[in-house]
Amino acid sequence: MRLHSAARVLVVALALVLLGTAAVGAVRTAGQAAGRVRPANANNPWHTEFVKVRSQFASGVPSGSRVTLATSVDSPYWTQRLVEIAMLEGSYVVRPGETTDYTVSLNTGNLRLTIERQR
């Protein structure tokens, strides 16, 4: 009888340890998931800069326009961001020399977007 009682206590203790370990993992995972669905942090300088440039683009280039990036955009980071912004705003990026509606250049020092109508 004592052996069965000791075995039961051991099984219950082991089950509690396993349950506690699983609970810690579940809580940690839930916290990470909640952090991923939060809106972008307004204090994040990259996000703030992206929103600033996107706003300038949206106000100057109508959706559906064909856009060429000027060679003055010498930053690979901003070249990629401008392509993304154009896509998000419904514009098409075309190669230099192709028929285009607007040429877009960016002063990366002050993040001032220059938009020139081509036709």
C-alpha positions in Angstrom: 0.0 0.0 0.0 2.8 2.4 0.8 4.4 1.7 -2.5 1.3 2.7 -4.4 1.0 5.9 -2.3 4.6 6.9 -3.0 4.1 6.1 -6.7 0.9 8.3 -6.8 2.7 11.2 -5.1 5.6 10.8 -7.6 3.3 10.8 -10.6 1.4 13.8 -9.3 4.6 15.7 -8.7 5.9 14.8 -12.2 2.6 15.9 -13.8 2.8 19.3 -11.9 6.4 19.9 -13.1 5.5 19.1 -16.7 2.3 21.2 -16.5 4.3 24.1 -15.1 7.0 23.8 -17.8 4.3 23.8 -20.5 2.6 26.8 -18.9 5.8 28.9 -18.9 6.3 28.1 -22.5 2.7 29.0 -23.4 2.9 32.3 -21.6 6.2 33.2 -23.2 4.9 32.4 -26.7 1.6 34.3 -26.1 3.6 37.4 -25.1 5.8 37.2 -28.2 2.7 36.8 -30.4 1.0 39.8 -28.8 4.1 41.9 -29.4 4.0 41.1 -33.1 0.4 42.3 -33.6 1.0 45.7 -32.0 1.0 48.7 -34.4 4.3 50.0 -35.5 6.1 52.0 -32.8 5.8 55.7 -33.6 9.1 56.3 -31.8 10.9 54.0 -34.3 12.9 56.4 -36.5 12.8 54.1 -39.6 9.0 53.9 -39.4 8.7 57.6 -39.0 11.0 58.3 -42.0 9.1 55.7 -44.1 5.7 57.3 -43.3 7.1 60.8 -44.1 8.4 59.8 -47.5 5.2 57.7 -48.3 3.0 60.7 -47.4 5.0 62.9 -49.9 4.7 60.3 -52.6 1.0 59.7 -52.1 0.2 63.4 -52.3 2.3 64.0 -55.5 1.9 60.8 -57.6 -1.6 59.6 -58.5 -2.3 55.9 -58.2 -1.7 53.9 -61.5 1.1 56.2 -62.6 4.4 54.9 -64.1 7.3 56.1 -62.0 11.1 56.2 -62.7 13.5 56.6 -59.8 16.1 59.3 -60.5 19.7 58.3 -60.4 20.1 60.8 -57.5 18.7 58.2 -55.2 22.1 56.8 -54.3 21.0 54.9 -51.2 20.2 51.2 -51.8 18.0 51.3 -48.7 15.9 54.2 -50.0 15.8 52.9 -53.5 14.2 49.7 -52.2 11.8 51.7 -49.9 10.7 53.9 -52.8 9.9 50.8 -54.9 7.9 49.5 -52.0 6.1 52.9 -51.5 5.2 53.1 -55.2 3.8 49.6 -55.1 1.8 50.3 -51.9 0.4 53.5 -53.5 -0.6 51.7 -56.7 2.1 53.0 -58.9 4.4 51.1 -61.3 8.2 51.5 -61.2 9.7 51.5 -64.8 13.3 51.5 -65.9 14.9 54.8 -67.0 14.3 55.3 -70.7 10.9 53.7 -70.7 7.7 55.7 -70.9 7.0 57.3 -67.5 4.6 59.7 -66.0 6.8 60.9 -63.1 10.4 60.9 -62.1 11.0 60.7 -58.4 14.2 61.7 -56.6 14.9 61.8 -52.9 17.3 64.0 -50.9 18.3 61.5 -48.3 19.7 64.2 -46.1 16.4 65.8 -45.3 14.1 63.2 -46.8 12.6 65.6 -49.2 11.0 64.0 -52.2 11.1 65.7 -55.6 8.4 64.7 -58.1 8.6 65.8 -61.7 5.8 65.2 -64.2 7.2 63.9 -67.4 4.3 64.1 -69.9 
